[in-house]
């Protein structure tokens, strides 16, 4: 069984930074990619960033240059460093893992609020 536990969300002022963490457990060797999605009130869940097992990254245009996804294989953890945060980044952020079997797993989500 795969478990994903997010942490690091909170309230930050515009222009500030936050670092999200997602600790994974279970069939780690079966992970093809991990990533972050977000869902704002009244909007659909959208992809923010992803990191494949080969180290390839991908970002939504809206966060390029501001967010960075990285991983710590020893700790089975993926991070999302978010800089220059804007009000429109406010959302619940979800960690996502895709296995080579095409299974998709989700964390419980962590709230990020950007407000003065």
N, C-alpha and C positions, 0 to 999 in steps of 0.2 A: 504494500500500500504506500502511496505517495502522500506526503504531507508538506504543505508550504505554509510558513508562518511569517507574516510581514511585521515590520516594526519601523518606527522612525517618523511616522506622520505627526502632524501638529499644526499649530497656528504660526504663521510667519508673515512679516510685513512685505509688501511689494519690494522687489529688489533683493530680498534675502535668499537664504539657501537652506535646504534640507537634504538629508541623506536617508533614503529608504533602504531597508535590508530585508531580504527574503531568505530564510533558512529552510533548506530542503532536507527531507529524510525519506527513506524508502529505497526504491530502485534507482539510485543515482546513476548507475552505469548505463541505464536505459534512456537517459535524458538526451534528446536531440537539441533542444533549445530551451532557454528560459527567457522570460521577458516581463515587461510591465504594461498593463493596460490601465485606463482610467475611465471613470464614468461620472459625469457631472449631472446635477439634477435636471431631469427632463431631456437628457441627451442619451444617445447610444454609447455603449462601451467602445472605446477606441484604443488602438495600439499606440503605445508611447515609444517603446524601445525593446529590442530583442538582442540576444547574444546566443550564438550557436556553440555547440561543443567544439567546433573548430576555431572559434574565436571571432567569427564574423559578426559584426554589429549592424543594426539597422535602426533608424530613428524616424519618427514622424517629423514632417517639415516644420511643424509648429514648435518643436523643442530642439531642433538642430542648433548646435553651438551653445546651448544652455544646459542640456542634460547629458550625463554620461553614464552608460551602463558598464558594469564590470563584474567580475566574478572571482571568488576565492575558492579554488577547487578543494583545498585542504579542509575548509570549513563548510563546504557544500552550500555556499551562500552567494547570492547575487545582490548587487547594490545598484541603486539609482541615485547618483549625485545630481541634485537639481539646484542650479544657480540662476540668478536674475529672475526670480519667480514673479509671475504676473497674476493678477486677479483671475484671469481666465484659466490658470492652471489648477484652480480650486476644483477638487473632485475626490472621489474615493479611488485610491490606487490599488490595483490588484496584481499580485504576482501570478505568473502563468508558467507552466512547464509543459512542454510537448515531448512525448516519448517517441522513440523510433517506431513503436507500434502504432503511432498516430493517436494514442490516448492523450487527452488534454486534462490537466489538473489546475485547480485554482486555489489561491489562498483566500482568507476571509476578508481581506481588504483593510486598508488603513486610510483614514481621512487626512487630507491635506487641504488646509484653508489658508489662502493668501489674502490678507486684508489689513488695512491700517486701522 
